[in-house]
Amino acid sequence: MDKIKYLDDLPTCACKVSLDYLGDKWILIIIRDLFRYRFTFTQFLTESKEKIATNILSDRLKKLQKLQIIQFRLNEKNRKVKEYYLTDRGIELYDVIFQLQLWSVNNVNFTFSEKTKEWIKLINTKGNDDVINMNKENYRKFRKKMFSF
């Protein structure tokens, strides 16, 4: 997969470049939801507590496709339903999602969801690197089973 062509040829900070592409909260929520095995438009709308608007969801899905972070296939039984999946480029972003979540757990006083509690317990049992590798590998297995590659 070729690298993404950046908008500007001038020397630029790598952090700024990342934020230009990934700095929108909805982009990260969609990627997180894909790692949680949500893969249809309806699942993004109904199973995520953040309640993204349909027009924003459509826009961010198109942006992620253009960046080759996600792709989709049409459902075999209902060709109107798109089933989205993370590409290898998208799977690489798990490390980013992991570190953002870890930062929040360590630095923000908030009430943990059940998923967050389970995640913390897993980290305490296995360690950061093992949890990162396990989640990336689990997603690859899901993608292979669900999408045959």
C-alpha positions in Angstrom: 0.0 0.0 0.0 1.4 3.4 -1.0 1.9 6.1 1.5 -0.8 8.8 1.8 0.1 11.9 -0.2 0.1 14.9 2.3 -1.6 18.1 1.3 1.5 20.3 1.5 5.1 19.9 0.3 6.6 22.2 2.9 8.4 20.7 5.9 5.8 19.8 8.5 5.7 18.4 12.0 4.7 14.7 12.0 2.2 15.4 14.9 0.4 18.0 12.8 0.2 15.6 9.9 -1.3 12.9 12.1 -3.8 15.3 13.5 -4.8 16.6 10.1 -5.9 13.1 9.2 -6.9 11.6 12.6 -7.6 14.5 14.9 -11.3 14.4 14.6 -13.0 12.6 17.5 -15.4 10.8 15.2 -12.6 9.3 13.2 -11.1 7.7 16.3 -14.5 6.5 17.6 -15.2 4.8 14.3 -11.8 3.1 14.4 -12.4 2.1 18.0 -15.8 0.7 17.0 -14.3 -1.3 14.2 -11.9 -2.9 16.7 -15.1 -3.8 18.7 -16.4 -5.7 15.7 -19.0 -3.2 14.6 -18.9 -3.1 10.9 -22.2 -1.7 9.4 -23.6 1.8 9.3 -26.5 0.8 11.5 -24.2 -0.8 14.1 -22.1 2.5 14.3 -25.3 4.4 14.9 -27.1 2.1 17.4 -24.3 0.3 19.3 -22.1 3.3 20.1 -23.1 5.5 23.1 -21.6 8.6 21.5 -24.5 8.9 19.1 -22.8 10.2 15.9 -25.1 12.0 13.4 -25.7 10.1 10.1 -24.2 12.9 7.9 -21.1 13.0 10.0 -20.8 9.2 10.0 -21.1 9.1 6.2 -18.5 11.8 5.8 -16.0 10.2 8.1 -16.5 6.7 6.6 -15.7 8.3 3.1 -12.7 10.0 4.6 -11.3 6.8 6.1 -11.9 5.0 2.8 -10.0 7.7 0.9 -7.1 7.3 3.3 -7.3 3.5 2.9 -7.7 3.0 6.6 -11.0 1.2 6.0 -12.7 -0.5 3.0 -16.0 -2.2 2.6 -17.8 -5.0 0.8 -21.4 -5.4 0.1 -23.4 -7.8 2.2 -24.1 -11.0 0.3 -27.7 -11.2 1.3 -28.5 -7.5 1.2 -26.4 -5.6 -1.4 -27.5 -2.3 0.0 -25.6 -3.0 3.3 -21.9 -2.1 3.4 -19.7 -4.1 5.7 -16.7 -2.0 6.7 -13.4 -3.4 7.8 -10.0 -2.1 8.8 -7.1 -2.4 6.3 -3.6 -3.2 7.5 -3.0 0.5 7.7 -6.1 0.8 9.9 -5.0 -2.0 12.2 -1.7 -0.2 12.8 -3.8 2.5 14.5 -4.7 0.2 17.4 -1.5 1.3 19.1 -2.7 4.9 18.9 -6.2 4.1 20.3 -4.5 2.0 23.1 -2.2 4.9 24.2 -5.0 7.4 24.1 -7.2 5.2 26.3 -4.3 4.5 28.6 -3.6 8.2 29.0 -7.2 8.8 29.9 -7.2 6.0 32.5 -4.0 7.3 34.1 -4.8 11.0 34.0 -8.5 11.7 33.9 -10.9 11.1 36.8 -14.0 9.5 35.2 -16.3 6.6 35.7 -15.1 3.5 33.9 -17.4 1.6 31.6 -17.5 -2.1 31.9 -15.4 -2.5 28.8 -12.8 -0.1 30.2 -12.7 -2.1 33.5 -12.2 -5.4 31.6 -9.5 -3.7 29.5 -7.6 -2.5 32.6 -7.8 -5.9 34.1 -6.4 -7.4 30.9 -3.5 -4.9 30.9 -2.8 -5.6 34.5 -2.7 -9.4 33.8 -0.9 -9.4 30.4 0.9 -6.1 30.1 0.6 -3.4 27.4 2.5 -5.0 24.6 0.7 -8.3 24.9 -2.7 -6.6 24.9 -1.8 -4.5 21.9 -0.5 -7.5 19.9 -3.5 -9.7 21.0 -6.1 -7.1 20.0 -4.5 -6.5 16.6 -4.2 -10.3 16.0 -7.8 -10.9 17.1 -9.0 -8.3 14.7 -7.0 -9.9 11.9 -8.6 -13.3 12.7 -12.0 -11.7 12.7 -11.3 -10.0 9.4 -10.2 -13.3 7.9 -13.2 -15.2 9.2 -15.7 -12.4 8.3 -14.2 -11.1 5.1 -12.1 -14.1 3.9 -8.7 -12.3 3.9 
